[in-house]
């Protein structure tokens, strides 16, 4: 299992520049962890992993926002989910 993902921290609203930096970090870290592979051989799988992480992160944030709105509309006290 790749261990380099444990050090990646997702920003709450990553810009394109931050996303590129994260991708570069993943490629570089993977190259260090798997010295036999070149960054070019690792880049595409890492892009897929990063895209999945970012998509999942924003889906969770969106879900929590909608949940909080629903609770407020139905008279529930806001609990600061976000």
Backbone as ProteinMPNN parsed JSONL, in Angstrom:
{"seq_chain_A": "XXXXXXXXXXXXXXXXXXXXXXXXXXXXXXXXXXXXXXXXXXXXXXXXXXXXXXXXXXXXXXXXXXXXXXXXXXXXXXXXXX", "coords_chain_A": {"N_chain_A": [[0.84, -1.188, 0.0], [0.489, 2.227, -0.759], [2.118, 4.728, 1.069], [2.362, 7.422, 0.971], [0.113, 9.063, 0.837], [-0.822, 9.629, 3.365], [0.282, 11.969, 4.317], [-0.841, 14.025, 2.927], [-2.687, 16.935, 2.972], [-5.849, 18.173, 2.504], [-6.886, 21.241, 1.192], [-9.546, 23.466, 2.234], [-10.853, 24.809, 0.168], [-9.53, 24.275, -2.556], [-7.468, 25.901, -4.922], [-6.833, 26.034, -8.47], [-4.086, 26.182, -8.707], [-3.259, 25.188, -6.207], [-4.257, 22.609, -6.441], [-2.692, 21.642, -8.549], [-0.216, 21.757, -7.277], [-0.615, 19.846, -5.267], [-0.906, 17.586, -6.867], [1.643, 17.498, -8.024], [3.117, 17.05, -5.702], [2.173, 14.492, -4.975], [3.114, 12.97, -7.129], [5.907, 13.329, -6.883], [6.331, 12.289, -4.282], [5.482, 9.669, -4.634], [7.377, 8.822, -6.457], [9.646, 8.855, -4.856], [8.934, 6.888, -2.997], [8.7, 4.682, -4.622], [11.172, 3.992, -6.105], [11.937, 2.66, -8.45], [10.182, 3.358, -10.389], [9.408, 5.893, -12.754], [8.503, 9.405, -12.441], [6.697, 10.018, -14.523], [5.497, 7.567, -15.056], [3.974, 7.23, -12.834], [2.348, 9.405, -12.573], [-0.303, 9.566, -13.82], [-1.987, 7.599, -12.413], [-1.861, 8.833, -9.89], [-3.083, 11.289, -10.356], [-5.673, 10.421, -10.742], [-6.24, 9.425, -8.174], [-5.997, 11.789, -6.65], [-8.006, 13.37, -7.84], [-10.232, 11.85, -7.075], [-10.049, 12.105, -4.268], [-10.398, 14.904, -3.929], [-12.943, 15.265, -5.085], [-14.522, 13.647, -3.396], [-14.117, 14.994, -0.978], [-15.372, 17.518, -1.465], [-17.973, 16.635, -1.964], [-18.727, 15.685, 0.557], [-18.567, 18.064, 2.083], [-20.548, 19.554, 0.77], [-22.799, 17.937, 1.293], [-22.928, 18.119, 4.128], [-23.454, 20.851, 4.375], [-26.003, 21.03, 3.156], [-27.418, 19.375, 4.901], [-27.248, 20.838, 7.295], [-28.699, 23.146, 6.549], [-31.241, 21.988, 6.166], [-31.823, 21.093, 8.764], [-31.995, 23.574, 10.057], [-34.194, 24.707, 8.731], [-36.248, 23.115, 9.625], [-36.6, 23.844, 12.195], [-34.617, 23.011, 13.891], [-31.863, 23.537, 16.072], [-28.976, 25.256, 14.998], [-26.002, 23.427, 14.744], [-23.467, 23.891, 14.041], [-22.212, 22.362, 11.915], [-20.457, 22.79, 9.864]], "CA_chain_A": [[0.0, 0.0, 0.0], [1.243, 3.483, -0.799], [2.02, 5.441, 2.338], [2.571, 8.86, 0.809], [-1.14, 9.809, 0.945], [-1.111, 10.003, 4.755], [0.802, 13.305, 4.584], [-1.525, 15.01, 2.089], [-3.778, 17.638, 3.641], [-6.666, 18.835, 1.498], [-7.387, 22.562, 1.58], [-11.004, 23.498, 2.224], [-11.271, 25.24, -1.168], [-8.279, 24.346, -3.308], [-7.442, 26.585, -6.208], [-6.184, 25.23, -9.501], [-2.667, 26.145, -8.362], [-3.092, 24.255, -5.087], [-4.491, 21.27, -6.967], [-1.485, 21.261, -9.29], [0.833, 21.517, -6.293], [-0.892, 18.555, -4.647], [-0.578, 16.55, -7.852], [3.106, 17.426, -8.093], [3.576, 16.418, -4.462], [1.88, 13.065, -5.054], [4.036, 12.361, -8.09], [7.247, 13.317, -6.285], [6.343, 11.364, -3.147], [5.396, 8.31, -5.167], [8.672, 8.508, -7.062], [10.564, 8.537, -3.75], [8.517, 5.612, -2.416], [8.838, 3.626, -5.629], [12.316, 4.478, -6.867], [12.097, 1.996, -9.739], [9.255, 3.959, -11.346], [9.633, 7.311, -13.037], [7.302, 10.213, -12.165], [5.745, 9.929, -15.629], [4.767, 6.306, -14.925], [3.138, 7.303, -11.64], [1.536, 10.623, -12.584], [-1.713, 9.37, -14.146], [-2.722, 7.032, -11.277], [-1.948, 9.811, -8.803], [-4.111, 12.271, -10.722], [-6.975, 9.797, -10.472], [-6.409, 9.391, -6.719], [-6.236, 13.152, -6.182], [-9.341, 13.766, -8.289], [-11.19, 11.162, -6.215], [-9.994, 12.726, -2.941], [-11.002, 16.238, -3.983], [-14.375, 15.103, -5.329], [-15.128, 13.135, -2.166], [-14.062, 16.071, 0.012], [-16.399, 18.509, -1.757], [-19.281, 16.006, -1.793], [-19.006, 15.658, 1.999], [-18.83, 19.446, 2.501], [-21.854, 19.905, 0.218], [-23.806, 17.188, 2.051], [-23.049, 18.706, 5.465], [-24.116, 22.143, 4.217], [-27.432, 20.793, 2.923], [-27.966, 18.828, 6.141], [-27.39, 21.947, 8.24], [-29.822, 23.966, 6.084], [-32.471, 21.246, 6.437], [-32.063, 21.145, 10.21], [-32.417, 24.933, 10.401], [-35.531, 24.922, 8.187], [-37.212, 22.341, 10.41], [-36.613, 24.316, 13.571], [-33.51, 22.501, 14.698], [-30.835, 24.528, 16.396], [-27.736, 25.002, 14.254], [-24.988, 22.805, 15.573], [-22.143, 24.198, 13.498], [-21.642, 21.2, 11.24], [-19.347, 23.211, 8.997]], "C_chain_A": [[0.881, 1.245, 0.0], [1.029, 4.25, 0.49], [2.085, 6.945, 2.172], [1.293, 9.666, 0.963], [-1.418, 10.265, 2.372], [-0.667, 11.421, 5.077], [0.079, 14.394, 3.806], [-2.675, 15.617, 2.872], [-4.553, 18.402, 2.567], [-7.091, 20.206, 1.994], [-8.911, 22.573, 1.491], [-11.553, 23.946, 0.87], [-10.028, 25.381, -2.039], [-8.434, 25.101, -4.618], [-6.802, 25.644, -7.222], [-4.7, 25.106, -9.193], [-2.404, 25.161, -7.221], [-3.285, 22.823, -5.557], [-3.276, 20.782, -7.73], [-0.355, 20.958, -8.325], [0.626, 20.178, -5.601], [-0.555, 17.416, -5.597], [0.928, 16.383, -7.964], [3.669, 16.726, -6.864], [3.354, 14.903, -4.516], [2.843, 12.352, -5.991], [5.429, 12.253, -7.488], [7.34, 12.314, -5.142], [6.291, 9.92, -3.621], [6.724, 7.891, -5.784], [9.697, 8.161, -5.982], [10.232, 7.17, -3.157], [8.757, 4.436, -3.356], [9.949, 4.027, -6.595], [12.482, 3.849, -8.235], [11.197, 2.611, -10.811], [9.591, 5.428, -11.552], [8.368, 8.091, -12.684], [6.26, 10.122, -13.273], [4.905, 8.653, -15.534], [3.762, 6.345, -13.777], [2.1, 8.415, -11.742], [0.053, 10.363, -12.819], [-2.491, 8.697, -13.012], [-2.872, 8.029, -10.126], [-2.969, 10.89, -9.107], [-5.493, 11.7, -10.435], [-7.254, 9.757, -8.974], [-6.739, 10.784, -6.196], [-7.617, 13.64, -6.603], [-10.414, 13.119, -7.415], [-11.226, 11.804, -4.829], [-10.688, 14.083, -2.927], [-12.509, 16.147, -4.183], [-15.083, 14.634, -4.063], [-15.192, 14.22, -1.102], [-15.194, 17.068, -0.223], [-17.8, 17.92, -1.649], [-19.673, 15.977, -0.317], [-19.343, 17.061, 2.497], [-20.207, 19.887, 2.013], [-22.97, 19.21, 0.998], [-24.016, 17.797, 3.435], [-23.745, 20.068, 5.41], [-25.61, 21.984, 4.012], [-28.108, 20.242, 4.174], [-28.2, 19.933, 7.166], [-28.555, 22.853, 7.85], [-31.154, 23.291, 6.399], [-32.812, 21.286, 7.918], [-32.566, 22.522, 10.632], [-33.835, 25.204, 9.915], [-36.595, 24.213, 9.014], [-37.145, 22.677, 11.89], [-35.513, 23.774, 14.455], [-32.511, 23.61, 14.969], [-29.58, 24.223, 15.583], [-26.657, 24.463, 15.193], [-23.581, 23.038, 15.032], [-21.486, 23.005, 12.835], [-20.454, 21.572, 10.372], [-18.445, 24.154, 9.727]], "O_chain_A": [[1.9, 1.294, 0.688], [-0.102, 4.406, 0.95], [1.882, 7.678, 3.14], [1.375, 10.87, 1.204], [-2.184, 11.208, 2.569], [-1.183, 12.025, 6.017], [0.359, 15.576, 4.005], [-3.538, 14.899, 3.377], [-3.975, 19.184, 1.813], [-7.606, 20.325, 3.105], [-9.499, 21.78, 0.755], [-12.626, 23.495, 0.47], [-9.529, 26.489, -2.237], [-9.428, 24.942, -5.327], [-6.291, 24.584, -6.862], [-4.113, 24.042, -9.394], [-1.441, 24.395, -7.264], [-2.565, 21.923, -5.127], [-2.868, 19.631, -7.576], [0.391, 20.001, -8.53], [1.59, 19.448, -5.371], [0.012, 16.404, -5.188], [1.433, 15.261, -7.997], [4.585, 15.909, -6.969], [4.237, 14.128, -4.15], [3.329, 11.263, -5.685], [6.062, 11.201, -7.572], [8.317, 11.572, -5.043], [6.973, 9.053, -3.074], [7.144, 6.742, -5.649], [10.524, 7.27, -6.176], [11.13, 6.385, -2.851], [8.993, 3.315, -2.906], [9.694, 4.357, -7.753], [13.111, 4.447, -9.108], [11.424, 2.408, -12.004], [10.009, 6.116, -10.621], [7.281, 7.515, -12.63], [5.062, 10.145, -12.994], [3.727, 8.661, -15.893], [2.805, 5.571, -13.761], [1.076, 8.366, -11.062], [-0.779, 10.893, -12.082], [-3.571, 9.177, -12.667], [-3.909, 8.057, -9.464], [-3.656, 11.36, -8.2], [-6.377, 12.404, -9.946], [-8.377, 10.024, -8.546], [-7.656, 10.945, -5.391], [-8.323, 14.258, -5.806], [-11.396, 13.769, -7.056], [-12.303, 12.025, -4.275], [-11.471, 14.378, -2.025], [-13.269, 16.863, -3.53], [-16.131, 15.17, -3.702], [-16.197, 14.355, -0.405], [-15.903, 17.428, 0.717], [-18.732, 18.633, -1.278], [-20.832, 16.221, 0.02], [-20.299, 17.234, 3.253], [-20.953, 20.523, 2.757], [-23.979, 19.836, 1.326], [-25.155, 17.973, 3.868], [-24.535, 20.399, 6.294], [-26.403, 22.708, 4.614], [-29.246, 20.603, 4.473], [-29.236, 19.957, 7.831], [-29.318, 23.285, 8.714], [-32.091, 23.95, 6.85], [-33.969, 21.493, 8.284], [-33.461, 22.627, 11.47], [-34.606, 25.864, 10.612], [-37.732, 24.678, 9.086], [-37.578, 21.894, 12.735], [-35.486, 24.056, 15.653], [-32.35, 24.521, 14.156], [-29.164, 23.068, 15.489], [-26.442, 24.985, 16.287], [-22.619, 22.443, 15.516], [-20.344, 22.666, 13.145], [-19.549, 20.764, 10.168], [-17.454, 24.619, 9.165]]}, "name": "protein", "num_of_chains": 1, "seq": "XXXXXXXXXXXXXXXXXXXXXXXXXXXXXXXXXXXXXXXXXXXXXXXXXXXXXXXXXXXXXXXXXXXXXXXXXXXXXXXXXX"}
